[in-house]
């Protein structure tokens, strides 16, 4: 049986030791979408490398039996960051006047969904952050809206829209207090 207590959470602030594990889980989590340019493994790898080199990078991976089953990662964004510049309408100054943490990716293998694993990974990632707010972008079509509803149940609120790249769908920008 898949249970959240059967996982070990590990936090890393350097990408290299866990890059392969992140790619492995990503490929499984996003398998139905990998044919789309924005979701291709190469596109994710490029984003991952860029994010891993940015200030405040941290990732939490969940392992079960020594195998990665889920992850979340993010980094610090400052006032004026392109993340905020692409958000429409412009976010309220209270979110952007101080550094925030941008949750760039979160994913859990299908067998581990519905076990609380994603929430445990999310909370572990935020547990040591000093930023007052966390923001994320979600495809409103993901899971027929269920993914966005899950984030709302975690306290995130919709503050706008963003299209991070030409290959990306229009995403909902959400934020909450850390």
Secondary structure, DSSP 4 states (H G I P E B T S, - for coil): ---GGG-EEEEES-SGGGHHHHHHHHHHHTGGGTTSGGGSHHHHHHHHHHHHTSTT-EEEEEEETTEEEEEEEEEEE-TT-HHHHT-BSPPPHHHHSS-EEEEEEEEE-GGGTTTTHHHHHHHHHHHT---SEEEEEE-TTGGGGHHHHHHHHTT-EEEEEE--STTSPPEEEEEEE-
